[in-house]
């Protein structure tokens, strides 16, 4: 996968995690 796709996936999971737990994951920069 390209870096862009990877970053998009991370954002998706981050948003999902935030919705479920109410916490924000630290941003990961590739």
Buried (B, 14 or more C-beta within 10 A) or exposed (E): EEEEEEBEEBEEEBEEEEEEEEEEBEEEEE
